[in-house]
Amino acid sequence: MTPLPETPPDAATSLSALMVQPSAQAPLTPAQQRFNDLLARIEALSGLIQRLEAWSDRHRYAHIQSLRESVQLAQTHRKSLLLFVHERLQTADLTDRQQRMARGMVRGLIDHLAPMADPQVQALADVYVSEEDTQEVAQEQAEAAQRLRERIEEALGQPIEKAGQYQTPEEMMQAGMRQWQRQQEADEQRKAAKRAARKAQKQAQKKSAAAEKGEVPAAALRELDAKSAIRTIYRQLASALHPDREPDEQERLRKTTLMSEVNAAYEKNDLTTLLRLQMQVTQVNSQSSARMADDKLIAMSLLLKEQVAALEEDLDQLESRLSQELCVPVRADADEAALSLSLQRIQADQRHSADSLAADLRRIQNDAELKRWLKEQWQLAKATSA
């Protein structure tokens, strides 16, 4: 499998250059290893986001344009089918059953075309929403909803609450999903409550023990150390990049730009960016991290952990957004060829849908084929809702 193409990291800004390097005389301590692991995770997540965005930039516009064109073409064919079937309902020699099938097809086509807000479609919608047709549709929907209810209750392992309120498959499915979600949320709330209780108990025990000894909690100290460390780096960079101390105009502009990056990173507590800029501006290397005390590294790791969580959330949101926009599941760690193939498949499916509608329209130009087509579509609709 071919992974998403990697973007070569800039040697000047690669986080690997910030990692503590072990030596034969001084292997990595747990704090140093944790610091390195978090840097590696940040670099990996940043790379996944960059590669996924690059893949999206190459494919997104053409894919969405292709889908839009196919959907528009399909809607055009559906409208032609709607008008044709409506006309044949007035003139063709159809049995009562065939007329009911044809009216069902018309209503289905109207439902698909409703978002177009087309005057002709709206006029036909007014014609076909009669009391008799409404009762006929309601009966069909109720039967399909009952069949779906049985399957959902089997999957849930319990009856759907107030099932008699739901008269269509869509309503029944939504009710089943809501009940399933409530089950999941209730289970998760119970688990979260247990976790919170255990955590609160442990924290209370630690605070009680610390209070007895007159100690400041270790977590609070690490948080203070983290803020102190990031503030120290910021001050070093601000001193080195102060534009008013630079006589050369071009160098002053460069330092002004870098200082803007420093300020933005400091406001966001973006430790990795500050460390990269520190290495770039003041020539600090990984040996400075190696000389840093473990308690300082542990404190800085708190900030790195926050960045990991933020990047993981950014990646989840990017994957979710692209999945919705492209209508295919998108994951940053997926094979690029497989992702591209998924786009091609859905494009082909949409084109096939439009082509099938056009073929149906050509086929039903004579009454015999129209009757066979109505029967096939009716049977297909029943099988789909069963």
KOLDREN-691580 format. One record per residue (C-alpha): residue in three letters; x, z, y. Coordinates in steps of 0.5 Angstrom, whole numbers. Each point is the difference from the previous one (the first is absolute). Last residue first. Layout:
<site r="ala" x="X" z="Z" y="Y"/>
...
% end
This chain:
<site r="ala" x="-78" z="7" y="-9"/>
<site r="ser" x="1" z="-2" y="8"/>
<site r="thr" x="5" z="-6" y="-2"/>
<site r="ala" x="-4" z="-2" y="-6"/>
<site r="lys" x="-6" z="0" y="4"/>
<site r="ala" x="3" z="-5" y="5"/>
<site r="leu" x="3" z="-4" y="-5"/>
<site r="gln" x="-7" z="-1" y="-3"/>
<site r="trp" x="-3" z="-2" y="6"/>
<site r="gln" x="6" z="-5" y="2"/>
<site r="glu" x="-1" z="-3" y="-7"/>
<site r="lys" x="-7" z="-1" y="1"/>
<site r="leu" x="0" z="-3" y="7"/>
<site r="trp" x="6" z="-5" y="-2"/>
<site r="arg" x="-5" z="-2" y="-6"/>
<site r="lys" x="-5" z="-1" y="5"/>
<site r="leu" x="4" z="-4" y="5"/>
<site r="glu" x="3" z="-4" y="-5"/>
<site r="ala" x="-7" z="-3" y="-2"/>
<site r="asp" x="-2" z="0" y="7"/>
<site r="asn" x="6" z="-5" y="2"/>
<site r="gln" x="4" z="2" y="6"/>
<site r="ile" x="2" z="6" y="-4"/>
<site r="arg" x="7" z="-2" y="-2"/>
<site r="arg" x="3" z="-2" y="7"/>
<site r="leu" x="-2" z="7" y="3"/>
<site r="asp" x="3" z="3" y="-6"/>
<site r="ala" x="7" z="-3" y="1"/>
<site r="ala" x="0" z="2" y="7"/>
<site r="leu" x="-1" z="7" y="-2"/>
<site r="ser" x="5" z="0" y="-5"/>
<site r="asp" x="5" z="-3" y="5"/>
<site r="ala" x="-1" z="6" y="4"/>
<site r="ser" x="1" z="5" y="-5"/>
<site r="his" x="6" z="-4" y="-3"/>
<site r="arg" x="3" z="0" y="7"/>
<site r="gln" x="-1" z="8" y="0"/>
<site r="asp" x="3" z="1" y="-6"/>
<site r="ala" x="6" z="-5" y="1"/>
<site r="gln" x="1" z="5" y="6"/>
<site r="ile" x="-1" z="6" y="-4"/>
<site r="arg" x="5" z="-3" y="-5"/>
<site r="gln" x="5" z="-2" y="5"/>
<site r="leu" x="0" z="7" y="4"/>
<site r="ser" x="1" z="3" y="-7"/>
<site r="leu" x="6" z="-5" y="-1"/>
<site r="ser" x="4" z="3" y="6"/>
<site r="leu" x="-1" z="7" y="-2"/>
<site r="ala" x="3" z="-2" y="-7"/>
<site r="ala" x="6" z="-4" y="3"/>
<site r="glu" x="1" z="6" y="4"/>
<site r="asp" x="0" z="5" y="-5"/>
<site r="ala" x="-3" z="7" y="2"/>
<site r="asp" x="4" z="5" y="3"/>
<site r="ala" x="-4" z="-1" y="6"/>
<site r="arg" x="-7" z="0" y="-3"/>
<site r="val" x="-6" z="-4" y="2"/>
<site r="pro" x="-6" z="-1" y="-4"/>
<site r="val" x="-4" z="-6" y="2"/>
<site r="cys" x="-5" z="-2" y="6"/>
<site r="leu" x="6" z="-2" y="5"/>
<site r="glu" x="-3" z="4" y="6"/>
<site r="gln" x="-2" z="6" y="-5"/>
<site r="ser" x="6" z="0" y="-4"/>
<site r="leu" x="4" z="0" y="6"/>
<site r="arg" x="-3" z="6" y="4"/>
<site r="ser" x="1" z="4" y="-7"/>
<site r="glu" x="7" z="-2" y="-1"/>
<site r="leu" x="2" z="1" y="8"/>
<site r="gln" x="-4" z="7" y="0"/>
<site r="asp" x="4" z="2" y="-7"/>
<site r="leu" x="6" z="-2" y="3"/>
<site r="asp" x="-1" z="4" y="7"/>
<site r="glu" x="-2" z="6" y="-4"/>
<site r="glu" x="6" z="0" y="-4"/>
<site r="leu" x="4" z="-1" y="6"/>
<site r="ala" x="-3" z="6" y="3"/>
<site r="ala" x="1" z="4" y="-6"/>
<site r="val" x="8" z="-2" y="0"/>
<site r="gln" x="0" z="2" y="7"/>
<site r="glu" x="-2" z="7" y="-1"/>
<site r="lys" x="5" z="1" y="-6"/>
<site r="leu" x="5" z="-3" y="5"/>
<site r="leu" x="-2" z="6" y="5"/>
<site r="leu" x="1" z="5" y="-5"/>
<site r="ser" x="6" z="-3" y="-3"/>
<site r="met" x="3" z="2" y="7"/>
<site r="ala" x="-1" z="7" y="-1"/>
<site r="ile" x="3" z="0" y="-7"/>
<site r="leu" x="6" z="-4" y="2"/>
<site r="lys" x="1" z="6" y="5"/>
<site r="asp" x="-1" z="5" y="-5"/>
<site r="asp" x="5" z="-4" y="-4"/>
<site r="ala" x="6" z="1" y="5"/>
<site r="met" x="2" z="-7" y="3"/>
<site r="arg" x="7" z="-2" y="-2"/>
<site r="ala" x="-3" z="-5" y="-4"/>
<site r="ser" x="-5" z="-3" y="5"/>
<site r="ser" x="6" z="-1" y="5"/>
<site r="gln" x="4" z="-4" y="-6"/>
<site r="ser" x="-6" z="-5" y="0"/>
<site r="asn" x="2" z="-3" y="7"/>
<site r="val" x="0" z="2" y="7"/>
<site r="gln" x="2" z="-6" y="4"/>
<site r="thr" x="-3" z="2" y="6"/>
<site r="val" x="-5" z="-5" y="2"/>
<site r="gln" x="-1" z="-3" y="-7"/>
<site r="met" x="0" z="6" y="-4"/>
<site r="gln" x="-4" z="4" y="5"/>
<site r="leu" x="-5" z="-6" y="0"/>
<site r="arg" x="-1" z="0" y="-7"/>
<site r="leu" x="-1" z="7" y="0"/>
<site r="leu" x="-5" z="0" y="6"/>
<site r="thr" x="-3" z="-6" y="-4"/>
<site r="thr" x="0" z="5" y="-7"/>
<site r="leu" x="-3" z="6" y="4"/>
<site r="asp" x="-6" z="-3" y="3"/>
<site r="asn" x="-3" z="6" y="3"/>
<site r="lys" x="-5" z="-5" y="3"/>
<site r="glu" x="2" z="2" y="7"/>
<site r="tyr" x="7" z="0" y="-2"/>
<site r="ala" x="0" z="-7" y="-2"/>
<site r="ala" x="-4" z="-3" y="6"/>
<site r="asn" x="6" z="4" y="4"/>
<site r="val" x="5" z="-3" y="-4"/>
<site r="glu" x="-3" z="-7" y="0"/>
<site r="ser" x="0" z="0" y="8"/>
<site r="met" x="7" z="3" y="0"/>
<site r="leu" x="2" z="-6" y="-4"/>
<site r="thr" x="-3" z="-5" y="5"/>
<site r="thr" x="3" z="4" y="6"/>
<site r="lys" x="7" z="0" y="-4"/>
<site r="arg" x="0" z="-8" y="0"/>
<site r="leu" x="-2" z="0" y="7"/>
<site r="arg" x="5" z="4" y="2"/>
<site r="glu" x="5" z="-4" y="-4"/>
<site r="gln" x="-2" z="-6" y="3"/>
<site r="glu" x="1" z="3" y="7"/>
<site r="asp" x="6" z="3" y="-1"/>
<site r="pro" x="1" z="7" y="4"/>
<site r="glu" x="-3" z="4" y="-5"/>
<site r="arg" x="-1" z="7" y="2"/>
<site r="asp" x="-7" z="-1" y="2"/>
<site r="pro" x="-2" z="-3" y="-6"/>
<site r="his" x="1" z="6" y="-4"/>
<site r="leu" x="1" z="-2" y="-7"/>
<site r="ala" x="5" z="5" y="-3"/>
<site r="ser" x="-3" z="6" y="3"/>
<site r="ala" x="-7" z="-2" y="-2"/>
<site r="leu" x="3" z="-1" y="-7"/>
<site r="gln" x="3" z="7" y="0"/>
<site r="arg" x="-7" z="3" y="2"/>
<site r="tyr" x="-4" z="-4" y="-5"/>
<site r="ile" x="5" z="2" y="-5"/>
<site r="thr" x="-1" z="8" y="2"/>
<site r="arg" x="-7" z="-1" y="1"/>
<site r="ile" x="-1" z="-3" y="-8"/>
<site r="ala" x="4" z="6" y="-2"/>
<site r="ser" x="-4" z="6" y="4"/>
<site r="lys" x="-6" z="-3" y="-3"/>
<site r="ala" x="2" z="0" y="-7"/>
<site r="asp" x="3" z="7" y="1"/>
<site r="leu" x="-6" z="3" y="3"/>
<site r="glu" x="-4" z="-3" y="-6"/>
<site r="arg" x="5" z="3" y="-5"/>
<site r="leu" x="-1" z="7" y="3"/>
<site r="ala" x="-7" z="-1" y="0"/>
<site r="ala" x="0" z="-2" y="-8"/>
<site r="ala" x="5" z="6" y="-1"/>
<site r="pro" x="-5" z="5" y="2"/>
<site r="val" x="3" z="5" y="6"/>
<site r="glu" x="2" z="6" y="-4"/>
<site r="gly" x="-1" z="8" y="2"/>
<site r="lys" x="0" z="1" y="-8"/>
<site r="glu" x="-7" z="3" y="0"/>
<site r="ala" x="-2" z="-6" y="4"/>
<site r="ala" x="4" z="-5" y="-5"/>
<site r="ala" x="-4" z="3" y="-6"/>
<site r="ser" x="-7" z="-1" y="3"/>
<site r="lys" x="2" z="-7" y="3"/>
<site r="lys" x="2" z="-2" y="-7"/>
<site r="gln" x="-6" z="3" y="-3"/>
<site r="ala" x="-5" z="-3" y="5"/>
<site r="gln" x="4" z="-7" y="-1"/>
<site r="lys" x="-1" z="1" y="-8"/>
<site r="gln" x="-7" z="2" y="1"/>
<site r="ala" x="-2" z="-6" y="5"/>
<site r="lys" x="3" z="-5" y="-5"/>
<site r="arg" x="-4" z="3" y="-6"/>
<site r="ala" x="-6" z="0" y="4"/>
<site r="ala" x="1" z="-7" y="3"/>
<site r="arg" x="2" z="-3" y="-7"/>
<site r="lys" x="-7" z="3" y="-2"/>
<site r="ala" x="-4" z="-2" y="6"/>
<site r="ala" x="3" z="-7" y="-1"/>
<site r="lys" x="-2" z="-1" y="-8"/>
<site r="arg" x="-7" z="2" y="2"/>
<site r="gln" x="0" z="-4" y="6"/>
<site r="glu" x="3" z="-6" y="-5"/>
<site r="asp" x="-6" z="1" y="-5"/>
<site r="ala" x="-5" z="0" y="5"/>
<site r="glu" x="3" z="-6" y="3"/>
<site r="gln" x="0" z="-4" y="-6"/>
<site r="gln" x="-7" z="2" y="-2"/>
<site r="arg" x="-3" z="-1" y="7"/>
<site r="gln" x="4" z="-7" y="-1"/>
<site r="trp" x="-4" z="-1" y="-6"/>
<site r="gln" x="-6" z="1" y="3"/>
<site r="arg" x="1" z="-4" y="6"/>
<site r="met" x="2" z="-6" y="-5"/>
<site r="gly" x="-6" z="1" y="-4"/>
<site r="ala" x="-5" z="0" y="6"/>
<site r="gln" x="4" z="-6" y="3"/>
<site r="met" x="-1" z="-4" y="-7"/>
<site r="met" x="-7" z="2" y="0"/>
<site r="glu" x="-1" z="-3" y="7"/>
<site r="glu" x="3" z="-6" y="-2"/>
<site r="pro" x="-4" z="-1" y="-6"/>
<site r="thr" x="-6" z="1" y="3"/>
<site r="gln" x="-6" z="5" y="0"/>
<site r="tyr" x="4" z="7" y="2"/>
<site r="gln" x="-5" z="5" y="1"/>
<site r="gly" x="-2" z="2" y="-7"/>
<site r="ala" x="8" z="2" y="-2"/>
<site r="lys" x="-1" z="6" y="4"/>
<site r="glu" x="7" z="2" y="-3"/>
<site r="ile" x="3" z="-4" y="-5"/>
<site r="pro" x="0" z="3" y="-7"/>
<site r="gln" x="6" z="3" y="-3"/>
<site r="gly" x="6" z="-3" y="-4"/>
<site r="leu" x="2" z="-4" y="6"/>
<site r="ala" x="2" z="-6" y="-4"/>
<site r="glu" x="-7" z="0" y="-4"/>
<site r="glu" x="-3" z="2" y="7"/>
<site r="ile" x="2" z="-7" y="3"/>
<site r="arg" x="-1" z="-4" y="-6"/>
<site r="glu" x="-8" z="3" y="-1"/>
<site r="arg" x="0" z="-1" y="8"/>
<site r="leu" x="2" z="-8" y="0"/>
<site r="arg" x="-6" z="-1" y="-5"/>
<site r="gln" x="-5" z="3" y="5"/>
<site r="ala" x="3" z="-3" y="6"/>
<site r="ala" x="-1" z="-7" y="-4"/>
<site r="glu" x="-7" z="2" y="-1"/>
<site r="ala" x="-1" z="2" y="7"/>
<site r="gln" x="3" z="-6" y="3"/>
<site r="glu" x="-5" z="-5" y="-4"/>
<site r="gln" x="-6" z="4" y="2"/>
<site r="ala" x="2" z="0" y="7"/>
<site r="val" x="2" z="-7" y="0"/>
<site r="glu" x="-7" z="-2" y="-3"/>
<site r="gln" x="-4" z="5" y="5"/>
<site r="thr" x="4" z="-3" y="6"/>
<site r="asp" x="-2" z="-7" y="-2"/>
<site r="glu" x="-7" z="2" y="0"/>
<site r="glu" x="0" z="3" y="6"/>
<site r="ser" x="4" z="-6" y="4"/>
<site r="val" x="7" z="0" y="2"/>
<site r="tyr" x="1" z="-7" y="-2"/>
<site r="val" x="-3" z="-3" y="6"/>
<site r="asp" x="4" z="5" y="5"/>
<site r="ala" x="7" z="-2" y="-4"/>
<site r="leu" x="-2" z="-7" y="1"/>
<site r="ala" x="0" z="1" y="8"/>
<site r="gln" x="6" z="4" y="-1"/>
<site r="val" x="4" z="-5" y="-4"/>
<site r="gln" x="-2" z="-6" y="5"/>
<site r="pro" x="2" z="5" y="6"/>
<site r="asp" x="7" z="1" y="-3"/>
<site r="ala" x="2" z="8" y="1"/>
<site r="met" x="6" z="-2" y="-4"/>
<site r="pro" x="0" z="7" y="-3"/>
<site r="ala" x="-6" z="-1" y="-4"/>
<site r="leu" x="3" z="-6" y="-4"/>
<site r="his" x="1" z="4" y="-6"/>
<site r="asp" x="-7" z="3" y="0"/>
<site r="ile" x="-3" z="-7" y="2"/>
<site r="leu" x="3" z="-3" y="-7"/>
<site r="gly" x="-3" z="6" y="-4"/>
<site r="arg" x="-7" z="-1" y="3"/>
<site r="val" x="0" z="-7" y="-1"/>
<site r="met" x="3" z="1" y="-7"/>
<site r="gly" x="-6" z="5" y="-2"/>
<site r="arg" x="-5" z="-5" y="3"/>
<site r="ala" x="3" z="-5" y="-4"/>
<site r="met" x="-1" z="4" y="-6"/>
<site r="arg" x="-7" z="2" y="2"/>
<site r="gln" x="-2" z="-7" y="1"/>
<site r="gln" x="3" z="-1" y="-7"/>
<site r="arg" x="-4" z="5" y="-3"/>
<site r="asp" x="-6" z="-3" y="3"/>
<site r="thr" x="1" z="-7" y="-2"/>
<site r="leu" x="4" z="-5" y="4"/>
<site r="asp" x="-2" z="-7" y="2"/>
<site r="ala" x="4" z="-1" y="6"/>
<site r="thr" x="-2" z="-1" y="7"/>
<site r="gln" x="-1" z="7" y="4"/>
<site r="leu" x="5" z="4" y="-5"/>
<site r="arg" x="5" z="-6" y="1"/>
<site r="glu" x="0" z="1" y="7"/>
<site r="his" x="2" z="7" y="0"/>
<site r="val" x="5" z="-2" y="-6"/>
<site r="phe" x="3" z="-5" y="5"/>
<site r="leu" x="1" z="4" y="6"/>
<site r="leu" x="3" z="6" y="-4"/>
<site r="leu" x="5" z="-4" y="-4"/>
<site r="ser" x="2" z="-3" y="7"/>
<site r="lys" x="1" z="7" y="3"/>
<site r="arg" x="4" z="2" y="-6"/>
<site r="his" x="4" z="-6" y="1"/>
<site r="thr" x="2" z="2" y="7"/>
<site r="gln" x="1" z="7" y="-2"/>
<site r="ala" x="5" z="-2" y="-6"/>
<site r="leu" x="4" z="-5" y="6"/>
<site r="gln" x="0" z="6" y="4"/>
<site r="val" x="3" z="5" y="-5"/>
<site r="ser" x="5" z="-5" y="-2"/>
<site r="glu" x="2" z="-1" y="7"/>
<site r="arg" x="1" z="7" y="1"/>
<site r="leu" x="3" z="1" y="-7"/>
<site r="ser" x="6" z="-5" y="2"/>
<site r="gln" x="1" z="3" y="7"/>
<site r="ile" x="0" z="7" y="-3"/>
<site r="his" x="6" z="-2" y="-4"/>
<site r="ala" x="3" z="-5" y="5"/>
<site r="tyr" x="1" z="6" y="5"/>
<site r="arg" x="2" z="6" y="-6"/>
<site r="his" x="5" z="-4" y="-3"/>
<site r="arg" x="7" z="0" y="3"/>
<site r="asp" x="-2" z="6" y="5"/>
<site r="ser" x="-2" z="4" y="-6"/>
<site r="trp" x="6" z="-1" y="-4"/>
<site r="ala" x="4" z="3" y="6"/>
<site r="glu" x="-5" z="6" y="1"/>
<site r="leu" x="1" z="1" y="-8"/>
<site r="arg" x="8" z="0" y="1"/>
<site r="gln" x="0" z="4" y="6"/>
<site r="ile" x="-5" z="5" y="-3"/>
<site r="leu" x="4" z="1" y="-6"/>
<site r="gly" x="7" z="0" y="3"/>
<site r="ser" x="-3" z="6" y="5"/>
<site r="leu" x="-2" z="3" y="-7"/>
<site r="ala" x="7" z="-1" y="-3"/>
<site r="glu" x="4" z="3" y="6"/>
<site r="ile" x="-5" z="6" y="1"/>
<site r="arg" x="1" z="2" y="-8"/>
<site r="ala" x="8" z="-1" y="1"/>
<site r="leu" x="0" z="4" y="6"/>
<site r="leu" x="-4" z="5" y="-4"/>
<site r="asp" x="4" z="0" y="-6"/>
<site r="asn" x="7" z="1" y="4"/>
<site r="phe" x="-3" z="6" y="4"/>
<site r="arg" x="-2" z="3" y="-7"/>
<site r="gln" x="7" z="-1" y="-3"/>
<site r="gln" x="3" z="3" y="6"/>
<site r="ala" x="-5" z="6" y="-1"/>
<site r="pro" x="1" z="0" y="-8"/>
<site r="thr" x="8" z="0" y="2"/>
<site r="leu" x="4" z="-6" y="-1"/>
<site r="pro" x="6" z="0" y="-4"/>
<site r="ala" x="6" z="3" y="4"/>
<site r="gln" x="7" z="-1" y="-3"/>
<site r="ala" x="-1" z="-7" y="-3"/>
<site r="ser" x="-4" z="-2" y="6"/>
<site r="pro" x="-7" z="-1" y="2"/>
<site r="gln" x="-3" z="-4" y="5"/>
<site r="val" x="-5" z="2" y="5"/>
<site r="met" x="-5" z="-5" y="2"/>
<site r="leu" x="0" z="-3" y="7"/>
<site r="ala" x="3" z="-7" y="-2"/>
<site r="ser" x="-5" z="0" y="-5"/>
<site r="leu" x="-5" z="0" y="6"/>
<site r="ser" x="2" z="-7" y="2"/>
<site r="thr" x="0" z="-1" y="7"/>
<site r="ala" x="7" z="-3" y="1"/>
<site r="ala" x="0" z="-4" y="-6"/>
<site r="asp" x="-6" z="-3" y="1"/>
<site r="pro" x="-4" z="0" y="-6"/>
<site r="pro" x="-1" z="-7" y="-4"/>
<site r="thr" x="-8" z="-1" y="0"/>
<site r="glu" x="-2" z="0" y="-8"/>
<site r="pro" x="-4" z="-6" y="-3"/>
<site r="leu" x="-6" z="3" y="-3"/>
<site r="pro" x="2" z="1" y="-7"/>
<site r="thr" x="0" z="-6" y="-5"/>
<site r="met" x="-2" z="2" y="-7"/>
% end
